[in-house]
Structures are given as C-alpha cells and as structure tokens.
Amino acid sequence: MSEIIGKDIHKKDILEYIKKNEIKILNLCYVGNDGRLKTLSFSTLDAHHLDNVLSNGERIDGSSVFPGVSTKSGDLFVVPRYSTALSNPFSRMPTLNVLCSCFDKNGHPLLSAPQTVLRNAEQRLTDNTGFILQALGELEYYVIYKSELGLFTAKGSHYHDSSPFTMWEDMRNEILHTIVSLGIPVKYAHSEVGKISLLDGYTAEQHEIEFLSTPASDTADNIAISKWVVRNVAFKYGVMVTFSPVVEAGEVGSGMHFHLELLRNNKNWMSDKKGNLTKEALKMIGGILDFASSLSAFGNPTPVSYLRLATQRESPSSICWGEMNRNALIRIPLKMAGRQTIEFRAADGTAMVHLLLAGLILAVEYGLENEKSLTTAKKLHVAAGEMATKRFDILPNSCAEAARELEKKRRYYEKDKIFPPALIDAILKELNSHEEDDILKQDTNKIKEIIKKYLNCG
C-alpha cells in the first residue's frame, strides 16, 4: 500500500483511500506490553462515525493491556497515527489498519505505554546529546511442522540452506514480500542454524529476517507488525511458528539481536576515516555494558530466556565486547556501505522491544555523558578469538535476578519520568511472579513443560 504510506498523510488522505479502494473495515491497532498488535474494528459504512473515529480515536481499558495502569483509572484513548496506515493483507474483506498512540483521560500521552516510553527516551537523547539512535533488528523464529521425509529432518547446520534442504523457503519468501509490501525496510531473509528433530515426527526449522536501520521507534513498531505477518502467513500454510528463545533444551535457540548506530545530521558517528571506533562509540559501548544486567528485565523477560543464554551457543553470558566475537554481549561487525554498527546480542523473541530499545537509549545517553564509560569499555574488551573468562561479570540467570538488577538501576530509568515508577513496579512484580524460576535448576521433565508453556510467547 505504498501510495498511502508516508510522513505527510492526513485524515482526508485516509478517507479518500477508503473510498477509492472500497475499504470495508478500519482497524485501529496498538502494541500491548506483550509486543502483540491489539485491534479494534470499525465498519466504514457510517461515514460520520468513520470520520469521528479517525479524528478522535476510541476508548480502551488500559488496565487490561498496560502494566502500571490502575483498574480505577483504566480508561484510555487510542488515537490513529495516519502515517502508519497499511492495507491488511490477511483480511477477507478490504481492510485498512492504522497504528495508534495511547493517551490518558486528560489527553496527554500515556506515560506507561511502550511507544511513549521509547519516544520520550529518544527525545531526551537528542535534546541532551544531539544524537539519534537508529536500530535494526534480527528476528529469528522456528517453524514447527510434521515431517514424513527423513531427508529433510537430518540433523546438522541449517545456516543459509536452500530448498529442498529447507522446507519453508517459499513461506519465508512470502513473509519477506508481505513485510516489504507494507513499507517496512528489510535487508534480507534466510534459513538459520537450527534444525531440530522433535518428538512424534515433528521438526523445528529456524529462519531469520534482518531489517534495515531505522529510528528506534520505527524499529520497534516494525518488529511488532512483522511478527504479526509471520504468524498470519504461517497460519495460512498450516504450520506453527514460535519466537520463543528455546524449543528444545541444549539446542540452538532464537535471539533478537539489535544493531545500533549513532547518527548526527544523518551521518553515522561510529567510526573515523581510519575505520577505528570513535570516542562516542566507545562511550556508547561502556554505557550499555554498565546497564547490561538491568536490560535483561526487558530483553529476557521469561524463564526460557535464561535457558537460551546458558547454552552459550552464539548467545552471550559474559558482559564484554569484542570485534567479530559472537559470544560477546556486544559484537563489532564488519562495516557495511560505510556504516559501522554495534550489535547487542542478549535479547530474544520474548523481549518487550519498545522498552528494551528505550533502555538501550538511556544506557547510550549515560555512556555519552560519563567519561568513565571509556574506562569501562577498555576494561571489558575481549580480544578476537579469546573466550570470555571469569574476569567478566555475567548476565542474570533468572527472571528474579534480572528484577534485582533492574531495582538497582531504577533511578536511572525513572529519571525525568521516562519509565514511570508504576511501570517499573509492574515489571518487577511480573519478573518475580514466575514459579518456574530458576529454570536452570529444574529437572529435564520440568524444563520440557516450561518450554511448552512459553512456545507462543512474544
């Protein structure tokens, strides 16, 4: 629906598109704290009501969606952002989806809504440092299907396999085409390492979609929409997909890595003319490493998150950084097209993406404003080929430990009300509520039960 996507879209453009394309349903969508799209559907037959909805949005019960919103004052408004309009490719009738922002009863942006938290973090970073943070995500997922052909269930690396050794190339290409047709910039898609023979003749086959760099708010929204696309296309093919960090203990898990870059005046500020990391990039790394343990509260919010990190199969446990080192928390990849990035590798598909990116922005801002971050970066560097050693601290190994680390840092997150205290309290409560903690201490049968429980999370 490229003819309507853009920054300068107005209500009249939406109304004209609805009339011209005989749109039957308008969906107001927003992203809940679980990272999934929520939807309110409206008929377009009543022109007066349609105009009112596009102008004023609609009420929702925020206490059922956002942590930290009381049931006593749960009424909120969702108001459409016209520039996000997209044609719904999965609806049987012509349908238009529009993403919304959330507002409280006084008409102010809802401080605890994930998008508001992220936008406020972005604005403060720019106001205080002059930089913006762009990000691209790597979305990994498993396709779980019934396999009757032994050739295709053979165990081994599935990385960049082509058909017929990957069963779901056509489905992945349809996902890729659909995402790009919605105006979301994608770098590429491919099969990933994991291919697992499960019980009862089922196979789990891993794939990945890597996006192009966009402002952090767009990145978070794009990931939410893309997950929605992946699940809908998979449903059409009659298979299950999961973004869960682990589908079987001891096997390759699924992460959600983020490549980050600082921009000023649309110029990448990460490396100098000689290809060395700039002072700002090093301070940025130091800030993220300082916040790393607390960021687990947003990037690894489920018990199975820690099962993935414990495998150390291209997943980090030590808080360090290095060039090309895929076991480091932060990796410095090769520069592409003149743009250097750093890769944050701890998060997984259950991450609260908006809140994680907001937390990363606060960590970056902290690093840029504190000279000691250079010392931190120097101290926590791991040489190429060097394995992480006991000289580094390790990431939390449970939700409860992540909660303790967030509690230690909460004053930084709550500064200027970027993260409202009620939101932090709600996240701490949720992290501490998991009866499965600590998953690493559970027996084999219990671990299998926990993995099954979280297959549809994220």
Stockholm file with secondary structure:
# STOCKHOLM 1.0

chainA/1-458         MSEIIGKDIHKKDILEYIKKNEIKILNLCYVGNDGRLKTLSFSTLDAHHLDNVLSNGERIDGSSVFPGVSTKSGDLFVVPRYSTALSNPFSRMPTLNVLCSCFDKNGHPLLSAPQTVLRNAEQRLTDNTGFILQALGELEYYVIYKSELGLFTAKGSHYHDSSPFTMWEDMRNEILHTIVSLGIPVKYAHSEVGKISLLDGYTAEQHEIEFLSTPASDTADNIAISKWVVRNVAFKYGVMVTFSPVVEAGEVGSGMHFHLELLRNNKNWMSDKKGNLTKEALKMIGGILDFASSLSAFGNPTPVSYLRLATQRESPSSICWGEMNRNALIRIPLKMAGRQTIEFRAADGTAMVHLLLAGLILAVEYGLENEKSLTTAKKLHVAAGEMATKRFDILPNSCAEAARELEKKRRYYEKDKIFPPALIDAILKELNSHEEDDILKQDTNKIKEIIKKYLNCG
#=GR chainA/1-458 SS CTTTCSTTCCHHHHHHHHHHTTCCEEEEEEECTTSCEEEEEEESSCHHHHHHHHHHCEEEEGGGTSTTCCGGGCEEEEEECGGGCEECTTCSSCEEEEEEEEECTTSSBCTTSHHHHHHHHHHHHHHHHSCEEEEEEEEEEEEEEECCCGGGGCCSCCTTCCTTSSTTHHHHHHHHHHHHHTTCCEEEEEEEEEEEECGGGEEEEEEEEEECCEEHHHHHHHHHHHHHHHHHHHHHHTCEEECCSCSSTTSCCCBEEEEEEEEETTEECSBCTTSCBCHHHHHHHHHHHHHHHHHHHHHSCSHHHHHHHHHCSSCCCBCCEEESCTTSSEEECCCBTTBCCEEECCCBTTCCHHHHHHHHHHHHHHHHHCTHHHHHHHHTBCCTTCCCCTTSCBCCSSHHHHHHHHHHHHHHHHGGGSSCHHHHHHHHHHHTTCTTCCGGGSCHHHHHHHHHHTTTCC
#=GC SS_cons         CTTTCSTTCCHHHHHHHHHHTTCCEEEEEEECTTSCEEEEEEESSCHHHHHHHHHHCEEEEGGGTSTTCCGGGCEEEEEECGGGCEECTTCSSCEEEEEEEEECTTSSBCTTSHHHHHHHHHHHHHHHHSCEEEEEEEEEEEEEEECCCGGGGCCSCCTTCCTTSSTTHHHHHHHHHHHHHTTCCEEEEEEEEEEEECGGGEEEEEEEEEECCEEHHHHHHHHHHHHHHHHHHHHHHTCEEECCSCSSTTSCCCBEEEEEEEEETTEECSBCTTSCBCHHHHHHHHHHHHHHHHHHHHHSCSHHHHHHHHHCSSCCCBCCEEESCTTSSEEECCCBTTBCCEEECCCBTTCCHHHHHHHHHHHHHHHHHCTHHHHHHHHTBCCTTCCCCTTSCBCCSSHHHHHHHHHHHHHHHHGGGSSCHHHHHHHHHHHTTCTTCCGGGSCHHHHHHHHHHTTTCC
//
